[in-house]
Structures are given as C-alpha cells and as structure tokens.
Amino acid sequence: MAWTPSASDGIARKAPWVSHRQPLQAVAVPLSNVVENTDGFTSTRNTIQNPKTVTAKSKLAIEDEWISTLDYDGFGKEVTQLGKQLLKEGGPDDTNHLRKIIKWRNLAAFAGIATMWMKPNIFTVAALSTWTYASWTMIAHHTCHGGYNRLAGPANANKFHSRKFAIGSVKQRMKDWLDWIQPEAWNVEHNRLHHYRLNELEDPDLVQRNLEFVRENTSLPMWLKYAKVFAFMPIWKWYYYAPNTFKELQIAKWKAESGQQDLPANIDTTQALTIRTLFRPKNESERFLVNMIQPARFFSAVVAPFFLARFVLLPLPLLVLPSTVFYQNALFNLITAELMTNVHSFLTIVTNHAGEDLYTFDDAVKPRTSSFYVRQIVGSANYQCGSDAVDFAQGFLNYQVEHHVWPDLSMLQYQRGAPRLKALCEKYGVPYVQEYIWERTRKTLRIMVGKTTMRSFPTEYEPAKDKA
C-alpha cells in the first residue's frame, strides 16, 4: 500500500533554519562517482546539479559582510599550496610522533588494567578512560583518514594504512581498534559523509538537525532540555553513534547491491537512529531503516565484540581469586571509565561544529575547491592548541579546522600547520574560530536546547565553478 509522509511522521521535513532553494541530492565523494568502500564493495552516488541558477544575491548581515569581499581564488590557491607543503614536510618525525602517542596510550592502558581490581578510584578510572579515548580519537581517527598511509614501506607492510587498519574481521578490530563503532561504518559515516557534507542537511553529524526533537519541543521547560542533553553525554557513543554509523554503512551496501541510487521517496535517511529506534521505530521510514540494519546483526557484529572483550573477558580472570570483591571493583572501574570516556569524547567531538558563530549550508560544493576550504573553516572550531600534552588531552581534535581542510594529514602536521592556516585566514578575512573547550561546550549546549541557532551561509556568493 502506498504511504505518504505526513507532518506527524516527522519525515522529509525542511529544517526551519535551512533555506533550501532546491532539493538536496547526494554528492560524489571522491570526485569520481564510483566509490570504493573499505570492505571491498563499490557503489555510485548521484551528483548535485548546480542549484545556483539565480544571480540575485541576498543582503548580508553585518557578521557576514566578509563574504562579499573574499578573494576565493587567491585564498583557495594559498590553502592548496600550504597543504602540499605540509605533505612534503611529513616524514620520520610523523612516525616518531605517532609512536609517542601510542606509547602514552599504552601506558594508560597498562596502568588502568593493572589497578582495575583495586577499590574504585579516580586514577584507575582516568587511566582506563584515556586508553579508550586515545585509541579512538588519535590513533584510529587519523589512521582511518589516511594520515599515516605515507609511512615508509609498502601499504601491506604498514599496519597504520587506512585500507588495512581495524577492518575486515573482528580479529583485526581487536588487534587495532576495538570500540562500540564498527570501523567500516565509521569510514562511511564520518570520513565521507560528515567530512564532505559538513553542516549541510546531509551531514549525519549535524547537531542542530539531530537535536530538533529537543530544540522544537515547546512543552519541555528549559531545565529539562538541559537535563536530557546532560543525560545523553555519558552514553552517546553506544546509544547514538554506533547504530547511526552502522545505518550509513548499510545504506551504502543497499545501494551497491540493489543497483539503485536512491531509497524510496518516503524514507528520510537524514534522521538519526538510536538504540531506542531499533526497538521502537515510530514511523514507516524508521521501520524501513531498522529492517535494513537488522538489530540482531547490529548487536552481534558491532556491539557484542567490544562489550564481551571489555566488560566480560577482561575482568574475568579475577573470578579465580578467593573473594569476588576484586572482580566487582574491576567491573565498577570499567563501567565508570566507559561513562567518563563518553563525556570526554562528547566534549571534544560533538562541540567541533556547533555554535551560533558557525555556519550551515544549503547546497554542496566540490571537494578541494576554494568554497570547500572556506566551508570547512567557518563550519568548524578549534580549541586551545600547542603542546603534545595539551593536544593529547583533547584527542588532537583541537585542530578541527585544519583536519577538515586537509583530512589526511598526520597529527604532527596539524600541530605545525595550524598557525600558518590561521595566518592565511587573517590575511583574507576568513573567520577562524578558536576558543577554550568549555566555551565551545556552552555554545553547543545552547544550540542543542534551542536557545541559539547557527548562521546560514549565503551560498549564492560562492563561485559557480565550485558547485557540485
């Protein structure tokens, strides 16, 4: 029976903060319309036809006046040259720096595991939390982006190559990076969709869109909205991120296997899926996506390996001791560390692209164009930067501007390139947002509860040649 979405279903609704001149379609990433995925299958994506056929330009707000005078060509050329220079500067220093970060991660893991039997204490919890946090935000994150593909030696001999690291089997996940997130799913959702559709409606990590159910709920008092957001922080990785990344992987596979580029018209692929959705889909669109994911497969393939390894097998040897108190202590420390890791990663990840001083976009542009570079910069925020200790504490996610402009650089090159990119932005008048993480958290929370709204970028001012 045919089904037509209604307002009550919440499907295919136009966000009130986005002005769509024409419907969005999928953009091809990379530039070829053939996408080779990390697990070997290929698929094609549609490209957007240039929607900017109208030459009229909107009147700019005072804070947007810099856009009308920006030398896009000059800025794009210099950003491209700087990126190439940073690539050339890579070498043994990058390898040594990665080894240093891995050493710090391993020390945290050793300290946490060696003391997890002890009475619950902040030292053990912080060490276990840092182990998980560093494995994801620094080692896995930058490796999966290809930041270390150029390490000496052939690709098949480089364990930190993006086409080898953590993918292909549970055994490889356990060896390289075991977490609630399936690496293949992360590569699709984060490396492609988020990075190349940043702050567009198709960005799966667009906080403002994903929190509409809180922002637009007029029946909730403000204190309860904040309470819901704070309750989300300690569980967000497994509750939201694990199923949502897996959803994007399954959509990509469905397109490849079916030969169809678009899902049925009544299916809203931009809606975020959570653990709750898997058990209680609210509408036809959610039921379709849940059926595609197959909850049993999700829990067995994505969630179970990390759950069993971390919370069952790791503390299990302590049960041979005469008293079970050591096992109970270990379990408490491990669970508390998991909650801490979620909060830590929320503060350094979710806050990267949200705030009333950052922009959303209503169409797509080609990767590595001048407009693309500008969007990555004005849609991202940096935190305090500088020393390895400061950067390690923030997962090297404090270089979010540089990371989005050049996704495949090493952590060390972001550290070296940040002052130079900031200087280029000052030269051309492009806003470069850098604040302490607590201020970025405050601004993100205000977006989440609906107190503020992000700026809408006047994309008609962008060069037509940059449009996807």
LINHU-V209053 format. One record per residue. N is the residue number from 1. RES is the residue in one small letter. PHI is phi in whole degrees, -180 to 180 (999 if undefined). D_CENTER is the distance of its C-alpha to the mean C-alpha in Angstrom with 2 decimals. Layout:
# LINHU-V209053
n=N res=RES phi=PHI d_center=D_CENTER
n=N res=RES phi=PHI d_center=D_CENTER
This chain:
# LINHU-V209053
n=1 res=m phi=999 d_center=37.22
n=2 res=a phi=-67 d_center=35.34
n=3 res=w phi=-129 d_center=32.79
n=4 res=t phi=-119 d_center=31.95
n=5 res=p phi=-65 d_center=29.06
n=6 res=s phi=-121 d_center=30.32
n=7 res=a phi=-61 d_center=29.05
n=8 res=s phi=-70 d_center=29.27
n=9 res=d phi=-77 d_center=26.89
n=10 res=g phi=69 d_center=24.07
n=11 res=i phi=-108 d_center=23.32
n=12 res=a phi=56 d_center=22.62
n=13 res=r phi=-80 d_center=23.21
n=14 res=k phi=-85 d_center=22.72
n=15 res=a phi=-63 d_center=20.74
n=16 res=p phi=-67 d_center=23.34
n=17 res=w phi=-96 d_center=21.31
n=18 res=v phi=-118 d_center=20.79
n=19 res=s phi=-100 d_center=23.88
n=20 res=h phi=-95 d_center=23.87
n=21 res=r phi=-83 d_center=26.74
n=22 res=q phi=-144 d_center=26.20
n=23 res=p phi=-60 d_center=24.06
n=24 res=l phi=-81 d_center=20.73
n=25 res=q phi=-125 d_center=20.57
n=26 res=a phi=-79 d_center=18.16
n=27 res=v phi=-103 d_center=17.85
n=28 res=a phi=-81 d_center=18.59
n=29 res=v phi=-141 d_center=16.18
n=30 res=p phi=-67 d_center=17.59
n=31 res=l phi=-60 d_center=20.69
n=32 res=s phi=-68 d_center=22.74
n=33 res=n phi=-84 d_center=22.54
n=34 res=v phi=-104 d_center=22.64
n=35 res=v phi=-108 d_center=19.40
n=36 res=e phi=-98 d_center=19.96
n=37 res=n phi=-86 d_center=17.50
n=38 res=t phi=-67 d_center=17.11
n=39 res=d phi=-101 d_center=19.56
n=40 res=g phi=102 d_center=22.18
n=41 res=f phi=-84 d_center=22.33
n=42 res=t phi=-122 d_center=22.21
n=43 res=s phi=-151 d_center=21.68
n=44 res=t phi=-118 d_center=22.23
n=45 res=r phi=-125 d_center=20.53
n=46 res=n phi=-73 d_center=22.47
n=47 res=t phi=-110 d_center=22.37
n=48 res=i phi=-83 d_center=22.79
n=49 res=q phi=-78 d_center=26.26
n=50 res=n phi=-58 d_center=26.55
n=51 res=p phi=-84 d_center=26.89
n=52 res=k phi=-87 d_center=28.32
n=53 res=t phi=-89 d_center=31.92
n=54 res=v phi=-95 d_center=33.11
n=55 res=t phi=-86 d_center=34.11
n=56 res=a phi=-64 d_center=34.49
n=57 res=k phi=-116 d_center=32.11
n=58 res=s phi=-73 d_center=31.35
n=59 res=k phi=-73 d_center=32.67
n=60 res=l phi=-86 d_center=30.15
n=61 res=a phi=-71 d_center=29.60
n=62 res=i phi=-56 d_center=30.64
n=63 res=e phi=-72 d_center=27.15
n=64 res=d phi=-105 d_center=26.36
n=65 res=e phi=-63 d_center=29.60
n=66 res=w phi=-59 d_center=28.08
n=67 res=i phi=-66 d_center=26.69
n=68 res=s phi=-70 d_center=30.25
n=69 res=t phi=-110 d_center=31.37
n=70 res=l phi=-68 d_center=28.41
n=71 res=d phi=-86 d_center=29.55
n=72 res=y phi=-59 d_center=26.71
n=73 res=d phi=-63 d_center=28.49
n=74 res=g phi=-65 d_center=29.35
n=75 res=f phi=-65 d_center=25.96
n=76 res=g phi=-61 d_center=24.21
n=77 res=k phi=-64 d_center=26.89
n=78 res=e phi=-72 d_center=26.55
n=79 res=v phi=-65 d_center=22.75
n=80 res=t phi=-62 d_center=23.25
n=81 res=q phi=-63 d_center=26.10
n=82 res=l phi=-65 d_center=24.25
n=83 res=g phi=-62 d_center=21.47
n=84 res=k phi=-65 d_center=24.29
n=85 res=q phi=-66 d_center=26.06
n=86 res=l phi=-65 d_center=23.21
n=87 res=l phi=-63 d_center=23.01
n=88 res=k phi=-65 d_center=26.78
n=89 res=e phi=-78 d_center=26.66
n=90 res=g phi=-70 d_center=24.60
n=91 res=g phi=173 d_center=26.78
n=92 res=p phi=-57 d_center=28.09
n=93 res=d phi=-61 d_center=26.63
n=94 res=d phi=-65 d_center=23.07
n=95 res=t phi=-63 d_center=24.27
n=96 res=n phi=-65 d_center=26.06
n=97 res=h phi=-67 d_center=23.19
n=98 res=l phi=-61 d_center=20.91
n=99 res=r phi=-61 d_center=23.87
n=100 res=k phi=-63 d_center=24.21
n=101 res=i phi=-65 d_center=20.69
n=102 res=i phi=-63 d_center=21.35
n=103 res=k phi=-62 d_center=24.72
n=104 res=w phi=-63 d_center=23.41
n=105 res=r phi=-61 d_center=21.02
n=106 res=n phi=-65 d_center=24.03
n=107 res=l phi=-64 d_center=26.30
n=108 res=a phi=-64 d_center=24.13
n=109 res=a phi=-63 d_center=24.12
n=110 res=f phi=-62 d_center=27.89
n=111 res=a phi=-64 d_center=28.66
n=112 res=g phi=-69 d_center=26.80
n=113 res=i phi=-68 d_center=28.29
n=114 res=a phi=-67 d_center=31.70
n=115 res=t phi=-116 d_center=31.97
n=116 res=m phi=-67 d_center=30.22
n=117 res=w phi=-76 d_center=33.72
n=118 res=m phi=-74 d_center=34.74
n=119 res=k phi=-53 d_center=35.06
n=120 res=p phi=-47 d_center=31.69
n=121 res=n phi=-151 d_center=30.90
n=122 res=i phi=-67 d_center=28.17
n=123 res=f phi=-63 d_center=28.51
n=124 res=t phi=-63 d_center=27.78
n=125 res=v phi=-62 d_center=24.93
n=126 res=a phi=-64 d_center=23.25
n=127 res=a phi=-66 d_center=23.84
n=128 res=l phi=-64 d_center=22.43
n=129 res=s phi=-64 d_center=19.33
n=130 res=t phi=-63 d_center=18.86
n=131 res=w phi=-56 d_center=19.38
n=132 res=t phi=-67 d_center=16.46
n=133 res=y phi=-62 d_center=14.14
n=134 res=a phi=-67 d_center=15.22
n=135 res=s phi=-62 d_center=15.06
n=136 res=w phi=-85 d_center=11.31
n=137 res=t phi=-69 d_center=10.03
n=138 res=m phi=-108 d_center=12.82
n=139 res=i phi=-72 d_center=14.64
n=140 res=a phi=-68 d_center=12.40
n=141 res=h phi=-57 d_center=9.35
n=142 res=h phi=-77 d_center=11.90
n=143 res=t phi=-70 d_center=14.18
n=144 res=c phi=-64 d_center=12.09
n=145 res=h phi=-80 d_center=11.50
n=146 res=g phi=90 d_center=15.30
n=147 res=g phi=-66 d_center=15.84
n=148 res=y phi=-124 d_center=18.83
n=149 res=n phi=-65 d_center=20.17
n=150 res=r phi=-94 d_center=23.03
n=151 res=l phi=-61 d_center=24.36
n=152 res=a phi=-57 d_center=28.07
n=153 res=g phi=104 d_center=29.31
n=154 res=p phi=-66 d_center=28.63
n=155 res=a phi=-58 d_center=25.30
n=156 res=n phi=-74 d_center=26.84
n=157 res=a phi=-105 d_center=27.89
n=158 res=n phi=-106 d_center=24.59
n=159 res=k phi=-68 d_center=22.64
n=160 res=f phi=-101 d_center=19.65
n=161 res=h phi=-93 d_center=19.50
n=162 res=s phi=-63 d_center=16.40
n=163 res=r phi=-88 d_center=18.81
n=164 res=k phi=-126 d_center=20.23
n=165 res=f phi=-66 d_center=17.92
n=166 res=a phi=67 d_center=17.44
n=167 res=i phi=-109 d_center=17.94
n=168 res=g phi=104 d_center=21.08
n=169 res=s phi=-164 d_center=22.37
n=170 res=v phi=-65 d_center=22.04
n=171 res=k phi=-60 d_center=24.23
n=172 res=q phi=-69 d_center=21.88
n=173 res=r phi=-61 d_center=19.00
n=174 res=m phi=-65 d_center=21.40
n=175 res=k phi=-77 d_center=22.45
n=176 res=d phi=-104 d_center=19.22
n=177 res=w phi=-161 d_center=16.33
n=178 res=l phi=-107 d_center=17.06
n=179 res=d phi=-152 d_center=14.73
n=180 res=w phi=-67 d_center=14.12
n=181 res=i phi=-97 d_center=11.55
n=182 res=q phi=-80 d_center=13.38
n=183 res=p phi=-55 d_center=12.41
n=184 res=e phi=-61 d_center=13.60
n=185 res=a phi=-70 d_center=11.46
n=186 res=w phi=-60 d_center=8.25
n=187 res=n phi=-62 d_center=9.80
n=188 res=v phi=-77 d_center=10.43
n=189 res=e phi=-68 d_center=7.58
n=190 res=h phi=-90 d_center=4.79
n=191 res=n phi=-64 d_center=7.67
n=192 res=r phi=-100 d_center=9.78
n=193 res=l phi=-66 d_center=9.10
n=194 res=h phi=-68 d_center=6.19
n=195 res=h phi=-70 d_center=7.81
n=196 res=y phi=-104 d_center=11.21
n=197 res=r phi=-131 d_center=11.31
n=198 res=l phi=-52 d_center=9.73
n=199 res=n phi=59 d_center=11.28
n=200 res=e phi=-91 d_center=13.57
n=201 res=l phi=-61 d_center=14.68
n=202 res=e phi=-85 d_center=13.10
n=203 res=d phi=-73 d_center=9.48
n=204 res=p phi=-67 d_center=8.39
n=205 res=d phi=-105 d_center=6.17
n=206 res=l phi=-74 d_center=9.35
n=207 res=v phi=-59 d_center=10.63
n=208 res=q phi=-59 d_center=14.12
n=209 res=r phi=-74 d_center=14.53
n=210 res=n phi=-66 d_center=13.15
n=211 res=l phi=-101 d_center=15.53
n=212 res=e phi=-59 d_center=18.46
n=213 res=f phi=-64 d_center=20.36
n=214 res=v phi=-92 d_center=20.64
n=215 res=r phi=-58 d_center=21.01
n=216 res=e phi=-96 d_center=23.74
n=217 res=n phi=-83 d_center=25.61
n=218 res=t phi=-75 d_center=28.77
n=219 res=s phi=-82 d_center=30.49
n=220 res=l phi=-88 d_center=28.29
n=221 res=p phi=-67 d_center=29.51
n=222 res=m phi=-59 d_center=27.08
n=223 res=w phi=-64 d_center=27.48
n=224 res=l phi=-75 d_center=26.46
n=225 res=k phi=-62 d_center=23.29
n=226 res=y phi=-63 d_center=22.33
n=227 res=a phi=-62 d_center=23.47
n=228 res=k phi=-64 d_center=21.21
n=229 res=v phi=-67 d_center=18.11
n=230 res=f phi=-65 d_center=19.38
n=231 res=a phi=-69 d_center=20.14
n=232 res=f phi=-76 d_center=16.57
n=233 res=m phi=-56 d_center=15.22
n=234 res=p phi=-75 d_center=16.94
n=235 res=i phi=-128 d_center=15.96
n=236 res=w phi=-64 d_center=12.55
n=237 res=k phi=-67 d_center=11.00
n=238 res=w phi=-86 d_center=13.94
n=239 res=y phi=-76 d_center=14.99
n=240 res=y phi=-112 d_center=12.05
n=241 res=y phi=-71 d_center=9.02
n=242 res=a phi=-60 d_center=11.54
n=243 res=p phi=-69 d_center=13.52
n=244 res=n phi=-73 d_center=11.04
n=245 res=t phi=-67 d_center=9.44
n=246 res=f phi=-65 d_center=13.15
n=247 res=k phi=-58 d_center=14.24
n=248 res=e phi=-65 d_center=12.57
n=249 res=l phi=-64 d_center=14.21
n=250 res=q phi=-68 d_center=17.44
n=251 res=i phi=-64 d_center=17.52
n=252 res=a phi=-62 d_center=17.30
n=253 res=k phi=-67 d_center=20.02
n=254 res=w phi=-60 d_center=22.07
n=255 res=k phi=-66 d_center=22.24
n=256 res=a phi=-67 d_center=23.25
n=257 res=e phi=-78 d_center=25.84
n=258 res=s phi=-87 d_center=27.25
n=259 res=g phi=76 d_center=27.46
n=260 res=q phi=-103 d_center=26.29
n=261 res=q phi=-92 d_center=23.66
n=262 res=d phi=-129 d_center=23.36
n=263 res=l phi=-74 d_center=23.30
n=264 res=p phi=-51 d_center=26.20
n=265 res=a phi=-60 d_center=26.35
n=266 res=n phi=-89 d_center=26.19
n=267 res=i phi=-103 d_center=22.79
n=268 res=d phi=-95 d_center=19.88
n=269 res=t phi=-77 d_center=16.78
n=270 res=t phi=-82 d_center=14.62
n=271 res=q phi=-71 d_center=15.61
n=272 res=a phi=-75 d_center=13.32
n=273 res=l phi=-101 d_center=14.98
n=274 res=t phi=-126 d_center=15.69
n=275 res=i phi=-59 d_center=18.27
n=276 res=r phi=-60 d_center=20.78
n=277 res=t phi=-60 d_center=20.34
n=278 res=l phi=-62 d_center=21.26
n=279 res=f phi=-95 d_center=24.49
n=280 res=r phi=-138 d_center=25.30
n=281 res=p phi=-63 d_center=24.13
n=282 res=k phi=-92 d_center=25.58
n=283 res=n phi=-149 d_center=26.35
n=284 res=e phi=-63 d_center=26.94
n=285 res=s phi=-63 d_center=23.49
n=286 res=e phi=-65 d_center=21.91
n=287 res=r phi=-63 d_center=24.76
n=288 res=f phi=-63 d_center=24.15
n=289 res=l phi=-68 d_center=20.49
n=290 res=v phi=-64 d_center=21.53
n=291 res=n phi=-65 d_center=24.36
n=292 res=m phi=-68 d_center=22.14
n=293 res=i phi=-71 d_center=19.95
n=294 res=q phi=61 d_center=23.14
n=295 res=p phi=-49 d_center=22.40
n=296 res=a phi=-61 d_center=24.77
n=297 res=r phi=-67 d_center=22.96
n=298 res=f phi=-60 d_center=19.56
n=299 res=f phi=-68 d_center=21.14
n=300 res=s phi=-77 d_center=23.15
n=301 res=a phi=-89 d_center=20.73
n=302 res=v phi=-105 d_center=17.41
n=303 res=v phi=-84 d_center=18.48
n=304 res=a phi=-59 d_center=21.99
n=305 res=p phi=-56 d_center=21.62
n=306 res=f phi=-71 d_center=19.67
n=307 res=f phi=-59 d_center=21.80
n=308 res=l phi=-68 d_center=24.99
n=309 res=a phi=-68 d_center=24.35
n=310 res=r phi=-84 d_center=23.23
n=311 res=f phi=-107 d_center=25.34
n=312 res=v phi=-116 d_center=28.27
n=313 res=l phi=-72 d_center=29.12
n=314 res=l phi=-62 d_center=28.21
n=315 res=p phi=-86 d_center=30.58
n=316 res=l phi=-56 d_center=33.04
n=317 res=p phi=-58 d_center=35.51
n=318 res=l phi=-69 d_center=36.27
n=319 res=l phi=-72 d_center=38.08
n=320 res=v phi=-77 d_center=40.92
n=321 res=l phi=-74 d_center=41.91
n=322 res=p phi=-58 d_center=44.77
n=323 res=s phi=-108 d_center=42.76
n=324 res=t phi=-85 d_center=39.57
n=325 res=v phi=-63 d_center=38.58
n=326 res=f phi=-68 d_center=36.69
n=327 res=y phi=-65 d_center=34.62
n=328 res=q phi=-63 d_center=34.01
n=329 res=n phi=-62 d_center=32.98
n=330 res=a phi=-62 d_center=30.51
n=331 res=l phi=-63 d_center=28.96
n=332 res=f phi=-63 d_center=28.74
n=333 res=n phi=-63 d_center=27.17
n=334 res=l phi=-67 d_center=24.55
n=335 res=i phi=-68 d_center=23.60
n=336 res=t phi=-64 d_center=23.62
n=337 res=a phi=-64 d_center=21.42
n=338 res=e phi=-64 d_center=18.86
n=339 res=l phi=-64 d_center=18.97
n=340 res=m phi=-66 d_center=18.74
n=341 res=t phi=-61 d_center=15.71
n=342 res=n phi=-63 d_center=13.85
n=343 res=v phi=-65 d_center=15.15
n=344 res=h phi=-58 d_center=14.45
n=345 res=s phi=-70 d_center=10.73
n=346 res=f phi=-60 d_center=10.69
n=347 res=l phi=-64 d_center=12.63
n=348 res=t phi=-104 d_center=10.64
n=349 res=i phi=-116 d_center=6.97
n=350 res=v phi=-65 d_center=7.82
n=351 res=t phi=-84 d_center=10.49
n=352 res=n phi=-65 d_center=9.00
n=353 res=h phi=-133 d_center=9.62
n=354 res=a phi=-129 d_center=12.25
n=355 res=g phi=150 d_center=15.96
n=356 res=e phi=-70 d_center=19.22
n=357 res=d phi=-99 d_center=19.33
n=358 res=l phi=-110 d_center=16.27
n=359 res=y phi=-110 d_center=16.63
n=360 res=t phi=-109 d_center=15.76
n=361 res=f phi=-134 d_center=17.23
n=362 res=d phi=-108 d_center=19.49
n=363 res=d phi=-153 d_center=19.61
n=364 res=a phi=-118 d_center=18.10
n=365 res=v phi=-127 d_center=19.16
n=366 res=k phi=-72 d_center=19.58
n=367 res=p phi=-61 d_center=17.33
n=368 res=r phi=63 d_center=18.98
n=369 res=t phi=-100 d_center=21.32
n=370 res=s phi=-59 d_center=22.32
n=371 res=s phi=-64 d_center=20.72
n=372 res=f phi=-61 d_center=17.36
n=373 res=y phi=-61 d_center=17.60
n=374 res=v phi=-62 d_center=18.72
n=375 res=r phi=-63 d_center=15.92
n=376 res=q phi=-63 d_center=13.23
n=377 res=i phi=-76 d_center=15.47
n=378 res=v phi=-82 d_center=16.51
n=379 res=g phi=-105 d_center=13.15
n=380 res=s phi=-132 d_center=11.73
n=381 res=a phi=-135 d_center=13.43
n=382 res=n phi=-97 d_center=14.59
n=383 res=y phi=-110 d_center=16.25
n=384 res=q phi=-62 d_center=19.45
n=385 res=c phi=-128 d_center=19.68
n=386 res=g phi=150 d_center=22.46
n=387 res=s phi=-84 d_center=23.57
n=388 res=d phi=-62 d_center=22.01
n=389 res=a phi=-65 d_center=22.65
n=390 res=v phi=-65 d_center=20.83
n=391 res=d phi=-69 d_center=17.84
n=392 res=f phi=-62 d_center=17.84
n=393 res=a phi=-63 d_center=17.92
n=394 res=q phi=-108 d_center=14.69
n=395 res=g phi=65 d_center=12.98
n=396 res=f phi=56 d_center=13.47
n=397 res=l phi=-86 d_center=10.48
n=398 res=n phi=-75 d_center=13.45
n=399 res=y phi=-107 d_center=13.57
n=400 res=q phi=-66 d_center=10.54
n=401 res=v phi=-60 d_center=13.12
n=402 res=e phi=-63 d_center=14.49
n=403 res=h phi=-63 d_center=11.40
n=404 res=h phi=-78 d_center=10.58
n=405 res=v phi=-74 d_center=14.31
n=406 res=w phi=-128 d_center=14.83
n=407 res=p phi=-64 d_center=11.85
n=408 res=d phi=-107 d_center=14.47
n=409 res=l phi=-94 d_center=16.29
n=410 res=s phi=-81 d_center=17.01
n=411 res=m phi=-59 d_center=16.38
n=412 res=l phi=-64 d_center=20.01
n=413 res=q phi=-69 d_center=19.90
n=414 res=y phi=-65 d_center=17.21
n=415 res=q phi=-61 d_center=19.62
n=416 res=r phi=-78 d_center=22.51
n=417 res=g phi=-86 d_center=21.13
n=418 res=a phi=-58 d_center=19.84
n=419 res=p phi=-63 d_center=23.42
n=420 res=r phi=-76 d_center=24.40
n=421 res=l phi=-70 d_center=21.65
n=422 res=k phi=-61 d_center=22.37
n=423 res=a phi=-65 d_center=26.02
n=424 res=l phi=-64 d_center=25.44
n=425 res=c phi=-64 d_center=23.75
n=426 res=e phi=-64 d_center=26.75
n=427 res=k phi=-63 d_center=29.10
n=428 res=y phi=-99 d_center=27.88
n=429 res=g phi=79 d_center=27.13
n=430 res=v phi=-88 d_center=23.38
n=431 res=p phi=-59 d_center=21.81
n=432 res=y phi=-123 d_center=19.80
n=433 res=v phi=-88 d_center=18.35
n=434 res=q phi=-146 d_center=18.58
n=435 res=e phi=-144 d_center=19.45
n=436 res=y phi=-63 d_center=19.69
n=437 res=i phi=-61 d_center=16.81
n=438 res=w phi=-69 d_center=19.19
n=439 res=e phi=-70 d_center=19.79
n=440 res=r phi=-66 d_center=16.14
n=441 res=t phi=-65 d_center=15.98
n=442 res=r phi=-59 d_center=19.17
n=443 res=k phi=-68 d_center=18.02
n=444 res=t phi=-66 d_center=14.89
n=445 res=l phi=-62 d_center=17.31
n=446 res=r phi=-66 d_center=19.73
n=447 res=i phi=-68 d_center=17.38
n=448 res=m phi=-62 d_center=16.65
n=449 res=v phi=-91 d_center=20.38
n=450 res=g phi=91 d_center=21.49
n=451 res=k phi=-74 d_center=23.39
n=452 res=t phi=-134 d_center=21.84
n=453 res=t phi=-135 d_center=20.20
n=454 res=m phi=-70 d_center=18.12
n=455 res=r phi=-73 d_center=20.19
n=456 res=s phi=-99 d_center=20.69
n=457 res=f phi=-73 d_center=21.00
n=458 res=p phi=-76 d_center=24.38
n=459 res=t phi=-69 d_center=23.29
n=460 res=e phi=-70 d_center=26.98
n=461 res=y phi=-86 d_center=27.39
n=462 res=e phi=-76 d_center=25.21
n=463 res=p phi=-58 d_center=27.29
n=464 res=a phi=-61 d_center=28.05
n=465 res=k phi=-68 d_center=27.70
n=466 res=d phi=-87 d_center=23.96
n=467 res=k phi=-68 d_center=23.35
n=468 res=a phi=-78 d_center=21.85
